[in-house]
Amino acid sequence: MNSLETDFARMVKECRSTIYTVCYMFSQNEDEVADLFQDILVNLWRGFAKFRGESGVSTWVWRVSLNTCISSQRKKRKINLVPLDMDINLFADDDGDTKQIRMLRERISLLGPFDRAIVLLWLENLSYDEIGAIVGISAKNVSVRLFRIKEQLKKMSNEK
């Protein structure tokens, strides 16, 4: 393995949980998570040699991951997919915490891709400056958008 491959493998190992988090928020099932993860790795590899370090590696990984998932969603809308039914649901769990997490995830999935990305980054405890750097807006704009997103989520809660 050459140095570039070694550095890439190290970066993926360090950022694996970030990539999985993004994949999970933009997918409906385990297969889709795996497909998105693979797509993200391909896109990271394609850009790895050109990465100039103008931002932190984690910021770059967040941006590539989010852009890959958002692009994938846009492509999915253009294609009518027929889901396959399975007799087992690997995502099923019936405890109270899991139900609340599932409900929050469902509500977040109703947001547009850009707002969903902002919420995901906020839930990961990134600062407004970091979120802005990843999604390409100012920290003040992040603050305003998060306020509006929270209001939107509250409205969803009142409608149910």
C-alpha positions as CSV (number, residue, x, y, z in Angstrom):
1,M,0.0,0.0,0.0
2,N,1.5,3.4,-1.0
3,S,1.4,6.5,1.2
4,L,-1.7,8.0,-0.4
5,E,-3.6,4.8,0.2
6,T,-2.4,4.6,3.8
7,D,-3.4,8.2,4.5
8,F,-6.8,7.6,2.9
9,A,-7.4,4.4,5.0
10,R,-6.4,6.3,8.1
11,M,-8.8,9.2,7.3
12,V,-11.7,6.8,6.6
13,K,-11.1,5.0,9.9
14,E,-11.1,8.3,11.8
15,C,-14.2,9.7,10.0
16,R,-16.2,6.4,9.6
17,S,-18.8,7.4,12.2
18,T,-19.3,10.8,10.6
19,I,-19.9,9.1,7.2
20,Y,-22.3,6.5,8.7
21,T,-24.2,9.2,10.5
22,V,-24.8,11.1,7.3
23,C,-25.8,7.9,5.4
24,Y,-28.2,7.0,8.1
25,M,-30.0,10.4,8.1
26,F,-30.4,10.2,4.3
27,S,-31.5,6.6,3.9
28,Q,-34.5,4.5,4.5
29,N,-32.9,1.1,5.1
30,E,-29.7,-0.8,5.7
31,D,-28.9,-1.5,2.1
32,E,-29.3,2.2,1.2
33,V,-26.9,3.1,4.0
34,A,-24.3,0.7,2.6
35,D,-24.8,2.0,-0.9
36,L,-24.4,5.6,0.2
37,F,-21.3,4.8,2.3
38,Q,-19.7,3.2,-0.7
39,D,-20.6,6.2,-2.9
40,I,-19.1,8.6,-0.4
41,L,-15.9,6.5,-0.2
42,V,-15.6,6.7,-4.0
43,N,-16.1,10.5,-4.0
44,L,-13.6,10.9,-1.1
45,W,-11.0,8.8,-2.9
46,R,-11.5,10.8,-6.1
47,G,-10.9,14.1,-4.3
48,F,-8.3,12.9,-1.8
49,A,-5.2,13.6,-3.8
50,K,-6.5,17.1,-4.7
51,F,-7.5,18.0,-1.1
52,R,-5.4,21.0,-0.2
53,G,-6.2,21.3,3.4
54,E,-7.9,24.7,3.1
55,S,-10.4,23.4,5.6
56,G,-10.1,20.6,8.2
57,V,-10.3,17.0,7.0
58,S,-13.5,16.5,9.0
59,T,-15.1,19.5,7.4
60,W,-14.2,18.2,4.0
61,V,-15.5,14.7,4.8
62,W,-18.8,16.2,6.1
63,R,-19.2,18.3,2.9
64,V,-18.4,15.4,0.6
65,S,-20.7,13.1,2.6
66,L,-23.6,15.5,2.6
67,N,-23.2,16.5,-1.1
68,T,-23.1,12.8,-2.1
69,C,-26.3,12.0,-0.1
70,I,-28.1,15.0,-1.4
71,S,-27.2,14.3,-5.0
72,S,-28.3,10.7,-4.5
73,Q,-31.7,11.8,-3.2
74,R,-32.1,14.1,-6.2
75,K,-31.4,11.2,-8.6
76,K,-33.7,8.9,-6.7
77,R,-36.6,11.3,-7.2
78,K,-36.2,11.0,-10.9
79,I,-36.3,7.2,-10.8
80,N,-39.3,5.3,-9.6
81,L,-38.0,2.5,-7.4
82,V,-40.0,-0.5,-6.3
83,P,-39.0,-1.5,-2.7
84,L,-38.7,-5.1,-1.9
85,D,-40.5,-6.3,1.2
86,M,-38.5,-8.4,3.6
87,D,-39.9,-10.5,6.4
88,I,-37.5,-9.0,8.9
89,N,-36.9,-5.4,9.9
90,L,-33.4,-4.9,11.1
91,F,-34.2,-1.3,12.2
92,A,-37.1,-2.3,14.4
93,D,-36.9,-1.8,18.1
94,D,-39.8,-1.1,20.5
95,D,-38.3,0.6,23.5
96,G,-39.4,4.2,24.4
97,D,-36.1,5.9,23.5
98,T,-35.9,4.1,20.1
99,K,-39.5,5.2,19.3
100,Q,-38.6,8.9,20.1
101,I,-35.5,8.7,18.0
102,R,-37.5,7.1,15.2
103,M,-40.1,9.8,15.4
104,L,-37.5,12.6,15.3
105,R,-35.8,10.9,12.4
106,E,-39.1,10.7,10.5
107,R,-39.8,14.3,11.1
108,I,-36.3,15.4,10.1
109,S,-36.6,13.3,6.9
110,L,-39.6,15.5,5.9
111,L,-37.3,18.5,5.8
112,G,-35.5,19.5,2.6
113,P,-32.0,18.1,2.0
114,F,-30.2,21.3,2.9
115,D,-32.2,21.8,6.2
116,R,-31.7,18.2,7.0
117,A,-28.0,18.6,6.6
118,I,-28.0,21.6,8.9
119,V,-30.0,19.7,11.6
120,L,-27.7,16.7,11.3
121,L,-24.6,18.9,11.9
122,W,-26.3,20.7,14.8
123,L,-27.2,17.4,16.4
124,E,-23.5,16.4,16.1
125,N,-22.7,19.4,18.3
126,L,-20.8,21.3,15.6
127,S,-20.5,25.1,16.1
128,Y,-22.5,27.4,13.9
129,D,-19.1,28.4,12.3
130,E,-18.3,24.8,11.5
131,I,-21.8,24.1,10.1
132,G,-21.5,27.3,8.0
133,A,-18.1,26.2,6.7
134,I,-19.5,22.8,5.7
135,V,-22.7,23.9,4.0
136,G,-21.3,27.2,2.6
137,I,-23.3,29.8,4.5
138,S,-22.5,32.3,7.3
139,A,-22.8,31.4,11.0
140,K,-25.6,34.0,11.3
141,N,-27.5,32.3,8.5
142,V,-27.1,28.9,10.2
143,S,-28.6,30.5,13.3
144,V,-31.6,31.8,11.4
145,R,-32.1,28.6,9.5
146,L,-32.0,26.5,12.7
147,F,-34.5,28.7,14.3
148,R,-36.9,28.2,11.4
149,I,-36.2,24.5,11.2
150,K,-37.0,24.1,14.9
151,E,-40.3,26.0,14.4
152,Q,-41.1,23.7,11.5
153,L,-40.4,20.6,13.6
154,K,-42.5,21.9,16.4
155,K,-45.4,22.5,13.9
156,M,-45.0,18.9,12.8
157,S,-45.2,17.8,16.4
158,N,-48.5,19.7,17.0
159,E,-50.0,18.3,13.8
160,K,-49.7,14.7,14.9
